[in-house]
Amino acid sequence: MPTPRLSLESIEWASELIDPAFLHTPQFVHTGLSRRLGRDTLIKVETLNPIGSFKGRGADHFMRGVPADRQVVCASAGNFGQAVAYAARARGTAVTVFAATSANQAKVAAMRELGARVELTGADFDEAKAEARAYVERHPECLFVEDGHEPRIAEGAGTIAVELAPMDVGTMLVPVGNGALISGIGCWMKARSPHTRIVGVCAAGAPAMAHSWREGRPVSSPQAATAADGIAVRVPVPVAVDWMREYVDDVVLVSEEAIREALVVVRDTLGLLVEPSGAVGIAAALQHEFADAPLATIITGGNLSDDLRAKLTS
């Protein structure tokens, strides 16, 4: 089956239609952070919305095309599930989210509070996704939605790039989980700001998408061992690998030590407590050198676990 194409027009259309609660998030060059990283760094903060992450953009854009009486099923580490539940609640649509038994309990509670039925199953995200697929096979009246596979989700996420348009960005550091975010941003940037290098960031303990991008085909990892649960992907989505091969210039890996350091840097410079996956762009700037300045990255999520919150505030 051919890979569905992402549409520049759909990204720009989405930038006008998505729930305003998720649009026009803060973006700025922070002097203290730039000094700490040794170069001008533009930050876009995607944590100040009803679900605390960028996922609301893609979920809202996708759910606009789903009949209200169609039950939606998905798998999530927590943020995507919250986004789908939030968009579905506004439309009166039932949602079931499959999450790993090890999922962040604060995210699980938030999904349930938003009205989703949450099934905890499997040792990790990809096992939970397999259970979600099996559930839909038994219940064909349900619609399975996979983050990283649906063009409208990537296009919704790509609206971040539309908002960044007035800024002169040399290198864009984008966290990579299932690949929807970087694909949507890359699609728009390559057309409208072709000088900007699009660099994906994966955790070294969850390198599947990085290996897949380099080899040009899905390459699964035996495990996804990282505190950054939002990007802990073990089994790549083939469609997203194809998109990334088209729109991404490079993918780098960051260590757990760099991620921990990034959380502290974000706390001490920006005054924000964020989840590990939300800070991996900063981790990349700490661990790697990038020739094309200024840098830009996205604080993608702020839904950290209770344990991590306690550590960062102690």
N, C-alpha and C positions, 0 to 999 in steps of 0.2 A: 504494500500500500504506500503511495507517495506521501511524503511529509507535507502536512498542511502548511501553507505559507502564512507568515505574519504580514499584516497590512499596516503600512504607514498611515493610511487614511483612517483606519479603525483606531489606531492609537490616538490620533488627533481628535477624532470624534469622541472617544472615551474621555479625553481630558475636559470635555465640556459637559458630559452627562453623568459621570460617576458622582455618587453621593458627596456633596461638598465637605462632609466631615473628614474625608480622606485626602482632599486636594489642597494644593498651595501650602504645603508644610514648610516650616522654617528652613532656610538655607543661607549660610553665611560663612565667611572666612573668619576663623577665631584666632586672635593674635597669640594667646597662650598655647593653644594646641599646635599652631603652626611653628611656634618657637620650639616646642617639645619635639616635633617631628623633623625639624630642620628644613622646612620648606612650606610655602603657602599651601594651606589645605582647606578646601571648601567642604563643609559638612551639610548634609541634608538630614533633618531629624524626622523620622517616620514613627515616632513613639507617642505623639501627642494627639491621639484620636481614640474613638470608643473601644478599640480592641488592642491598642498598644503596638501595632505593627503595620507594615506596608501592605499586608495581605488583603486588606479591605478593598484596595483598588481593583485588583483582578477578580476577586470574588463578586464584587458588586457588578462589574461589567459582564461577567459570565451569567450571573443569576438573572439579569434582565432578559435573557433569552430562554429561560426555563419556565414552563407553565406552572402556575402556583400550586396545582393539585398533584404535581409529580414529586414523589419523595426523592430526596437527594442523599446519596451515600458517598462518603469520601474517607480517606485515611489522612491522619495528621499527627505531627508531633505536638500540636496545640494551637499555633497561630493561624494556620490555614483553616482549621476547624472552627475557630472563633469567627473568622471572617465569613465563612459560608453560613454559619449559624446566624450571624448578625444580619447579613443580606437576606437570608431566608425568612427570618422573623418579620422583617418589614413587609414581606410578600405573603405571609401566611403559609409558607412551605415547610414541610417536615424534613428534618435532617438527622441522619445517623452518622456519627463519626467513629471510626475505628482507630484506636491509639494503642501503643504498646503498654504492657503492664508496668514498664519502667518510666512512663511518661511523667513529665513535670506535673505534679498534682495541682499546683496553682492554675496551670493552663487547663487541666481537666475540669476543675471546678468552674472556671470561667466559661468553658464551652457549655457545660450543663446550665449555668445561670442564664446563658443566652438562648436556651431552649432546645439545644441539641441532645439527642440520646447518644450517650458515649459508651462504646463497647471497648473494654480493655482486654486486649488479646495479643499474644505474640511477644517475643523477647525484644524486638526492636521495631522501628517504623516500617521497614519493608515487610516484615512478617505480618504486621497489622494490615498493611495494604493488601497482601495476599488474602487475608481473611475478608476484607471488604469486597474484593473481587468475587470471592466464593459466595458471599452473601447475596450479591446482585445476581449471580447465576441462578441461585435458588429463588430469587424474587425479581423476575425480569420486569416487573412494573416499576422498579426503582431505577434511577439514573445514577450511574457511577461517574463521578467527576475526579479526574486525576490532575493534580497540580503538576505542571511541566509538560502536559500533553495537549491541553486545550488552548488553542490560539487566543481566545478572548481573555483568558487569565493572564497570559504573557503580555497581551496588548494593554490590558488595564494597568499592569505593573509598569509598562513602558511610559505611562503618563508622567512618571518621575522625570524622565529625560526631557519632556516638553517643558516642564517647569524650570529645568536647569538651563534651558536654551540661552537666556541672557548672559550666562556666566561663561568665561573663557576657560575651558577645562582641557588640560593636556592629557592627563591620565585619569580614567574613571575606574576606581576599585570597587568591585561589586561582589558581595557575598553570593556564593553559589550553593544552593541546596538542590532542588529539582531542576533548576535552570530557567524557570519562567522569568524571573526578575532580570537577569542579565540578558536574556534573549530579547525581551521587550525593549529594554534600554538600548541594547546594541542595534536593534532594527532601526530605531529612530535616530540614534546618533550617527550611524554610518551614512544615513541619507542627509541629515541636516547639519552635522558637525564632523565631517569625515577626518579631520585632523586629530580628533580625540581618540586615544588608545583605550580600548575596552579590555580591562584585565579582571578576570574572575579570581575569587579567593575561596579556597577550600581548606578545611582543617586537615593537617597531615595525617590525623588518625581516621579520617574519612575521605580518602583520595579518589573515590570511584569516578566522580565527574571530571576531575583533572586528568586521570589516566584515559578516560573515554575521549575527552577533547583531543588529547595528543595523538591517540591512535585512530581517531575518526570512526569509532564504533563503540557501542556500550561495553564497558569493562567493569564487571562487578568486583567488589571487594569482599573478603571473607568476613569483615566486621567493620563497624563504624564506631570507633572508640574516641569520642570527643565530648567535652563539656558543652560544645555548641550544638545542642540537640536540634535546632532549627535547620542545620545543614548536615546532619548526620545521615547521609544517604549511602546506602550499601549497593543498591541495584539501580542503575541509571534508567531514566526514561529515554527510549531511543529517539523520539521526536525532538526532545530538548537537546540531545547530543548533536543532531543535525543542525538545529538552529544555531547552537553555539559555534559549530564549525564555520558557519557563514558569517557570524557577527562578532566573534570574540578574537582579540589579538593575542592574548596570552592567558594562562591560568597559573597561579602560584599557590604554594602550600604554606600554611602557617602552623607553628608549633603550639602546643597547649600552653607553654610558658609565655609565648608572645600574646596569646589570647588573654591570659590572666593579666599580663602587664597592660594590655589595651583597656581592659575593664577599669583598672585603677587610673589610667591616664584620662579616660573619658570622665570618670568621677571627679578627678581633681582639676581638670581644665574646664569641662563643660558643665559640671555640676549635675550630671545625669547618671542614674543607675540603670544599666542596660544589661540585657541577656548576652551570653557569650557570642552567639551567632550575629548579634547586632553590632558587635565591635570588631569583627574580623577584618574589615577594611582598614581600621586603625592598626590592627596587628600586622597586616601586610606592610603598612608604611613604616612600622617599627623594625621589621625583620628584613625588608628588601629595599633595594635602591631602584628608583624609577626616573628615567632620563627626562621624560616629557612632563613638565610642570606647567601650571599648578595641578596639584592632585585634587581629586574630589572623591568622596565616599558617602555612603548612606548608613546612618544608624537605623537598622532595619526593624529592630524590635526591642521592647523594654520589659518583656514578661519573664523576668528572672525568677528562679525558684526561691522559696522561702529561706533555704539554707544559704544560698549565695547572697541573698539580700542581707542576711544577718552578718555574713563575713565582710561584706563591703561597707557596712555601717558600724561595725564594731571598732 
